[in-house]
Amino acid sequence: MIDPAFLPFAAVLERLASFNPEIVDEAAGVRSYIHTCEIEMPVELDVVRGDDGALQIGSAPPLYYVDTTFRPSFHRVRFIVETPQHSDGD
């Protein structure tokens, strides 16, 4: 079982990619589109065997920023989502 502090990595990627690329303010008559979203972040990873025996990768933001003589090595993840280009006729 994954530690409750860790979210399955596939769920993190799914949530990062599930945004509405269209931003609309009808009152102001403004419509914007996000074509590319890039996120880079430090991450702690945890690999465990699930109840079904399959390996699972869990992830969480770094939990500890403690000055010690030995620092943990954090992984960095860069995630880029590109949406189809939008034109006014579509």
GILIN-V112547 format. One record per residue. N is the residue number from 1. RES is the residue in one small letter. OMEGA is omega in degrees with one decimal (none if undefined). Layout:
n: {N;N}
res: {RES;RES}
omega: {OMEGA;OMEGA}
This chain:
n: {1;2;3;4;5;6;7;8;9;10;11;12;13;14;15;16;17;18;19;20;21;22;23;24;25;26;27;28;29;30;31;32;33;34;35;36;37;38;39;40;41;42;43;44;45;46;47;48;49;50;51;52;53;54;55;56;57;58;59;60;61;62;63;64;65;66;67;68;69;70;71;72;73;74;75;76;77;78;79;80;81;82;83;84;85;86;87;88;89;90}
res: {m;i;d;p;a;f;l;p;f;a;a;v;l;e;r;l;a;s;f;n;p;e;i;v;d;e;a;a;g;v;r;s;y;i;h;t;c;e;i;e;m;p;v;e;l;d;v;v;r;g;d;d;g;a;l;q;i;g;s;a;p;p;l;y;y;v;d;t;t;f;r;p;s;f;h;r;v;r;f;i;v;e;t;p;q;h;s;d;g;d}
omega: {178.5;175.5;-178.5;178.0;-176.9;175.8;177.3;-173.8;177.6;178.7;177.1;-179.7;179.0;-179.2;178.3;-176.2;-174.8;174.8;178.7;-177.0;-178.8;177.5;-174.3;171.0;-176.2;-177.6;-179.7;-178.4;-176.8;176.7;178.8;179.2;174.6;-179.7;-179.6;175.7;-179.7;179.4;173.2;-174.6;171.8;-177.9;169.8;179.3;178.5;178.5;-179.0;175.7;-178.5;179.7;-180.0;178.4;-180.0;176.0;178.2;175.0;176.0;179.3;177.8;171.6;177.0;-175.3;-174.0;170.5;-175.9;176.0;177.0;177.5;178.7;-179.8;175.9;178.6;179.8;174.0;174.3;179.6;171.5;-176.1;-179.0;176.0;175.7;179.3;176.6;178.7;-177.0;172.7;-174.4;-177.8;-176.2;none}
